Amino acid sequence: MNTELFIARRLNSRKVNRKRFPGTIMGIAVFGIALGLAVMLVAISIVTGFKLEIRNKVIGFGSHIQILNYDSNVSFETSPIDATPEFLPRIKEIKGINHIHVFGLKAGIVKTPTDIQGLVLKGVGNDYDWSFFDKSMIEGSSFRMHGDTLSNSIVISSFLSRKLKLKAGDSFQMWFIQDTPRFRKFTVSGIYETSLQEFDETFAIVDIRHIQRLSSWDENQVSGLEMMVDDFNELDRITDEVNEIVSTSFFDDGSRLKVLNIVEKYPQIFDWLNLQDINVMVIIILMLIVAGINMISGLLIIILDRTNMIGILKALGYANKNIRRIFLYQSAYLIFKGLFWGNILGIGLCLIQKQFNLVKLDPSSYYLTSVPVHLDLGGILMLNLGTMLAILIFLLLPSMLISRISPAESIRFK
């Protein structure tokens, strides 16, 4: 029988603590732990959700990895590459790549009866994955290419829709400034909204054959290849493997290809997202300190209140480490109780926000219409375990007070 655990359970019973002042202190300590854990859970869930939402939106526009012509052109219109390069089968064999499609880019000017707006067309083919834009569609729908029939449909953003006063089903002309100026007439198939203004005011999606014809390319020439991966954490590894294959390919004119992942293409966005982790670390450290101080104060009061009991146990031959273990068991019980209610409160608030989106955001500042949350079971378990271990470490020092209590004096202490 574990005597120390038995005594600790008796000390934590409601019957023993009902009319004692330390019982109130223990309740405050439990509340402090619960509140601290709830704040940490909410903070981590919001920051993680925010990073995932923004990251997925950026990836939705530019995919995880792109293969482009290695030239010094910094505009949207780069030199074309082969849509089916000889190394493509080797890239498809790389573990972690789940989808590859072609794309083309062409800049132009939209002209309506009342407005003019610069726009970049992103041409896609039958192999394009529309899942991102389908989820972001607020009016109309995405289009599909059928056989050799050229589609004049276009998917635009809500920003362009409001600015150019266009809705699904409307048509407009787009002009392309080149050696021989050309124009195309498009019909709005769908309107999407991502709240990423940098992208919403720039890109529209069309049939890639428009890009090929406007650029005088043949049907096997495209701006580049885009790849989607299964796990974002494997992005660097997959990029390196793709680069090893692509970097060995040279064309007859001496040109070559380059591999660019989404982090390298938009470093300012991902650097900004990584800065959010600092905020989370500050919150976690502050909450752990607050919870630790609450428990230290509570344990000191409990030890002082039980000075008489400590003296009796020492007189019966109990060693300091065994008595110290009693109070650490008692503290562990309180920590478990605080963690339980903290999880209930924190996860509950996150689930409510995830279901009902009660807290709204200004999309022009935060790129989102409501506060996002992402609950990860592994992260929650690690946070609970780390919180418990940190607080128990905090309690080792005040538990040393037991060794300084004299049995002779403490038994007389009332």
C-alpha positions in Angstrom: 0.0 0.0 0.0 1.3 3.5 -0.9 0.9 5.3 2.4 1.9 8.7 1.1 -0.7 8.5 -1.7 -3.4 7.4 0.9 -2.6 10.4 3.1 -2.6 12.8 0.2 -6.0 11.5 -0.9 -7.4 12.0 2.6 -6.0 15.6 2.7 -7.7 16.4 -0.6 -11.1 15.0 0.4 -14.0 17.5 0.7 -14.8 16.4 4.2 -11.4 17.3 5.5 -11.2 20.7 3.7 -14.8 21.8 3.9 -14.3 24.3 6.7 -10.6 24.9 6.4 -9.0 28.0 5.0 -6.4 26.0 2.9 -9.4 24.5 1.1 -10.2 27.9 -0.3 -6.5 28.4 -1.3 -6.5 25.1 -3.0 -9.6 26.1 -5.0 -7.9 29.3 -6.1 -4.8 27.4 -7.2 -7.0 25.0 -9.2 -8.8 28.0 -10.8 -5.4 29.6 -11.7 -4.2 26.5 -13.4 -7.5 26.0 -15.3 -7.5 29.6 -16.5 -3.9 29.5 -17.5 -4.3 26.3 -19.5 -7.5 27.6 -21.1 -5.7 30.8 -22.2 -2.7 28.7 -23.6 -5.0 26.4 -25.5 -7.0 29.2 -27.0 -3.9 31.1 -28.0 -2.2 28.1 -29.6 -5.4 27.1 -31.4 -6.0 30.6 -32.8 -2.4 31.1 -33.9 -2.2 27.6 -35.5 -5.5 28.1 -37.2 -4.5 31.5 -38.4 -1.2 30.2 -39.9 -3.0 27.2 -41.5 -5.7 29.4 -43.1 -3.3 32.0 -44.5 -0.9 29.3 -45.7 -3.6 27.3 -47.4 -4.8 30.3 -49.2 -1.4 31.3 -50.5 -0.8 27.6 -51.6 -4.2 27.6 -53.3 -2.9 30.3 -55.6 0.6 29.2 -56.2 0.7 25.5 -55.2 3.6 24.1 -53.0 6.3 23.8 -55.7 6.7 25.4 -59.1 9.1 24.5 -62.0 9.8 27.5 -64.2 12.2 28.6 -66.9 15.4 29.8 -65.3 15.6 33.3 -66.7 16.0 36.8 -65.2 12.5 37.9 -66.1 10.8 39.2 -62.9 7.4 39.8 -64.6 4.5 37.4 -64.6 5.2 36.3 -68.2 8.3 34.1 -68.3 9.7 32.1 -71.2 7.7 28.8 -71.8 8.8 25.3 -70.9 7.8 21.9 -72.1 4.5 20.7 -70.5 5.8 17.1 -70.6 9.6 17.2 -69.9 11.5 14.0 -70.1 12.1 14.0 -66.3 8.4 14.2 -65.4 8.0 10.4 -64.7 10.9 10.6 -62.2 9.3 13.5 -60.4 6.0 11.6 -60.1 7.9 8.8 -58.3 9.0 11.2 -55.5 7.3 10.2 -52.3 5.0 13.0 -51.0 3.9 14.6 -54.3 0.1 14.0 -54.8 -0.7 16.2 -57.8 1.1 17.9 -60.8 -0.5 20.2 -63.2 0.5 22.8 -65.8 -0.3 26.5 -65.8 0.3 29.6 -67.9 0.4 33.4 -67.0 -0.5 36.4 -69.1 -1.0 40.0 -68.0 -3.6 42.3 -69.5 -6.1 45.1 -69.0 -9.8 44.6 -68.3 -12.1 47.1 -69.9 -15.7 47.6 -68.9 -18.1 50.5 -69.9 -17.2 52.2 -66.6 -13.8 51.0 -65.4 -10.3 49.7 -66.4 -8.3 47.3 -64.3 -4.9 45.5 -64.7 -5.2 41.7 -64.3 -3.1 38.6 -64.5 -4.7 35.6 -66.1 -3.7 32.2 -64.8 -4.4 29.6 -67.4 -5.2 26.0 -66.2 -5.9 22.8 -68.0 -8.0 19.6 -67.5 -5.5 18.4 -64.9 -6.1 21.4 -62.6 -7.3 20.8 -59.0 -10.2 23.2 -58.4 -10.8 22.2 -54.7 -9.4 25.4 -53.3 -11.4 27.7 -55.5 -14.6 25.6 -55.2 -14.4 26.1 -51.4 -13.8 29.9 -51.9 -16.7 30.4 -54.4 -19.4 32.8 -53.3 -21.2 33.1 -56.6 -21.4 30.9 -59.7 -19.0 28.0 -60.1 -15.7 27.0 -61.5 -15.6 25.9 -65.1 -14.3 22.7 -66.8 -12.6 22.2 -70.2 -14.3 19.8 -72.6 -12.2 18.2 -75.3 -10.8 20.6 -77.9 -13.5 23.2 -77.3 -11.9 26.5 -76.1 -13.7 27.8 -72.9 -14.3 31.5 -72.7 -15.3 31.2 -69.0 -13.3 33.1 -66.3 -13.2 32.9 -62.5 -12.6 36.3 -60.9 -12.4 37.5 -57.3 -15.0 39.4 -55.3 -12.7 42.4 -55.3 -12.7 42.6 -59.1 -16.4 41.8 -59.1 -17.2 44.9 -56.9 -14.7 47.2 -58.6 -15.8 46.3 -62.2 -19.4 45.8 -61.2 -19.5 42.3 -62.6 -21.5 39.3 -61.5 -21.7 35.6 -62.6 -22.9 35.5 -66.2 -21.6 38.9 -67.2 -19.1 39.4 -70.1 -16.2 41.8 -70.5 -13.3 42.4 -72.8 -9.6 42.1 -71.9 -6.8 43.7 -73.9 -3.3 42.4 -74.1 -0.5 44.9 -75.0 2.1 43.1 -77.2 3.6 43.5 -80.7 0.1 43.1 -82.2 -2.4 44.2 -79.5 -5.1 41.6 -79.0 -8.3 41.3 -77.0 -10.5 38.5 -75.7 -14.0 38.4 -74.5 -14.6 36.4 -71.3 -17.8 35.4 -69.5 -17.7 35.3 -65.7 -18.3 31.7 -64.6 -17.7 32.2 -60.8 -16.6 34.7 -58.2 -14.3 33.6 -55.4 -13.3 35.4 -52.2 -10.2 34.6 -50.2 -9.6 38.0 -48.4 -6.0 38.0 -49.6 -6.1 41.3 -51.3 -2.7 40.9 -52.9 -4.0 37.9 -54.8 -7.6 38.8 -55.2 -6.9 42.0 -57.0 -4.3 40.4 -59.3 -5.4 36.9 -60.5 -8.2 35.4 -62.5 -8.5 31.8 -63.8 -9.1 30.9 -67.5 -8.5 28.1 -70.0 -4.8 27.7 -70.5 -5.3 27.6 -74.3 -6.0 31.3 -74.2 -2.5 31.9 -72.8 -0.9 29.7 -75.3 -2.6 31.4 -78.3 -2.0 34.9 -77.0 1.7 34.1 -76.4 2.0 32.3 -79.8 3.0 29.1 -78.0 2.3 25.6 -79.3 0.0 23.3 -77.3 2.8 21.7 -75.4 4.3 25.0 -74.1 3.3 26.4 -70.7 4.6 28.8 -68.1 5.5 26.1 -65.7 4.5 23.0 -63.7 2.9 23.2 -60.2 3.1 20.4 -57.6 1.0 19.8 -54.5 2.5 17.8 -51.6 0.8 15.7 -48.9 2.7 17.2 -45.9 3.9 20.8 -45.7 6.6 19.8 -43.2 8.2 17.7 -46.0 8.3 20.7 -48.4 12.0 21.3 -48.1 12.9 17.7 -48.6 10.7 17.3 -51.7 11.9 20.6 -53.1 15.5 19.4 -52.8 14.6 16.1 -54.5 12.8 17.8 -57.4 15.7 20.3 -57.7 18.2 17.4 -58.0 16.3 16.0 -60.9 15.5 19.3 -62.7 18.9 21.0 -62.2 20.5 18.4 -64.5 18.3 19.2 -67.4 19.5 21.7 -70.1 17.9 22.7 -73.3 19.4 23.1 -76.8 19.7 26.9 -76.3 21.6 26.5 -73.1 18.7 27.5 -70.8 17.6 25.4 -67.8 14.8 25.2 -65.3 14.5 26.3 -61.7 12.5 24.9 -58.8 10.7 27.4 -56.5 8.6 26.4 -53.5 5.9 28.6 -52.0 8.0 29.7 -49.0 10.8 30.9 -51.4 8.3 32.6 -53.6 6.5 34.6 -50.8 9.1 34.8 -48.0 7.5 38.0 -46.5 4.2 36.2 -45.9 5.8 33.1 -44.3 8.2 35.2 -42.2 5.3 37.2 -40.9 3.4 33.9 -40.0 6.5 32.5 -38.2 6.6 35.7 -36.1 3.3 34.7 -34.6 5.0 31.8 -32.8 6.8 34.3 -30.6 3.5 35.7 -29.3 2.4 32.2 -28.4 5.7 31.4 -26.6 5.3 34.7 -24.5 1.7 33.8 -23.6 2.7 30.2 -22.6 5.7 31.4 -20.4 3.5 34.0 -18.7 0.7 31.6 -18.0 3.1 28.9 -16.7 4.7 31.5 -14.3 1.3 32.6 -13.0 0.1 29.0 -12.5 3.4 28.1 -10.9 3.2 31.0 -8.4 -0.4 30.1 -7.6 0.6 26.5 -6.8 3.7 27.6 -4.8 1.6 29.9 -2.7 -1.0 27.2 -2.2 1.5 24.5 -1.3 3.2 26.8 1.3 -0.1 27.5 3.0 -1.0 23.8 3.0 2.4 22.9 4.5 2.1 25.6 7.2 -1.5 24.5 8.0 -0.3 20.9 8.3 2.8 21.6 10.5 1.4 19.6 13.4 0.8 16.6 11.1 4.3 16.9 9.7 5.7 16.8 13.2 3.8 13.7 14.2 4.8 11.9 11.0 8.5 12.8 11.7 8.1 11.6 15.3 6.8 8.3 13.9 9.9 7.9 11.8 8.9 9.2 8.4 11.7 10.6 6.4 11.6 14.1 4.9 11.4 12.7 1.3 8.4 10.6 2.2 6.5 13.5 3.8 7.5 15.7 0.8 6.1 13.1 -1.5 2.7 13.4 0.3 2.4 17.1 -0.5 3.7 16.5 -4.1 0.9 13.9 -4.5 -1.6 16.4 -3.1 -0.3 19.0 -5.5 -0.4 16.6 -8.5 -4.1 16.0 -7.7 -4.8 19.7 -7.7 -2.9 20.1 -11.0 -4.9 17.3 -12.6 -8.1 18.9 -11.5 -7.0 22.3 -12.8 -5.9 20.7 -16.1 -9.3 19.0 -16.5 -11.3 22.1 -16.1 -8.8 24.1 -18.2 -9.3 21.6 -21.0 -13.0 21.8 -20.7 -13.0 25.6 -20.8 -10.3 26.0 -23.5 -11.5 23.4 -25.9 -15.1 24.4 -25.3 -14.4 28.0 -26.3 -12.5 26.9 -29.4 -15.3 24.5 -30.5 -17.9 27.3 -30.0 -15.8 29.7 -32.2 -15.2 27.0 -34.8 -18.9 26.2 -35.1 -20.5 29.6 -34.8 -17.7 32.1 -35.8 -18.8 34.5 -33.0 -15.6 36.6 -33.1 -15.3 38.5 -36.4 -12.2 40.0 -38.0 -11.6 42.8 -40.5 -10.5 40.9 -43.7 -8.6 44.0 -44.9 -6.2 43.7 -41.9 -6.2 40.0 -41.0 -7.1 38.3 -44.4 -9.9 36.4 -42.6 -13.5 37.2 -41.8 -13.5 35.4 -38.4 -11.0 34.1 -35.8 -9.8 30.7 -37.0 -9.1 27.8 -34.6 -7.3 24.6 -35.1 -7.4 21.9 -32.4 -4.6 19.3 -32.6 -4.8 16.3 -30.3 -1.1 15.8 -30.1 -0.5 19.5 -29.3 -3.1 19.5 -26.6 -1.6 16.4 -24.9 1.9 17.9 -25.1 0.7 21.2 -23.6 -1.0 19.4 -20.7 2.0 17.3 -20.0 4.4 20.2 -20.3 2.2 22.3 -17.9 2.1 19.6 -15.3 5.8 18.9 -15.4 6.7 22.6 -15.3 4.4 23.2 -12.2 5.7 20.2 -10.4 9.3 21.4 -10.9 8.2 24.8 -9.5 6.9 22.9 -6.4 10.1 21.1 -5.6 11.7 24.2 -3.9 8.8 25.0 -1.5 8.5 21.3 -0.6 12.0 21.6 0.8 10.5 23.6 3.7 9.4 20.3 5.2 13.0 19.4 6.1 13.3 22.5 8.2 10.3 21.7 10.4 11.3 20.4 13.9 9.1 17.6 15.3 9.3 18.8 18.9 8.2 22.3 18.0 5.7 21.4 15.4 3.7 19.0 17.6 3.1 21.8 20.0 2.1 24.1 17.1 -1.6 24.8 16.9 
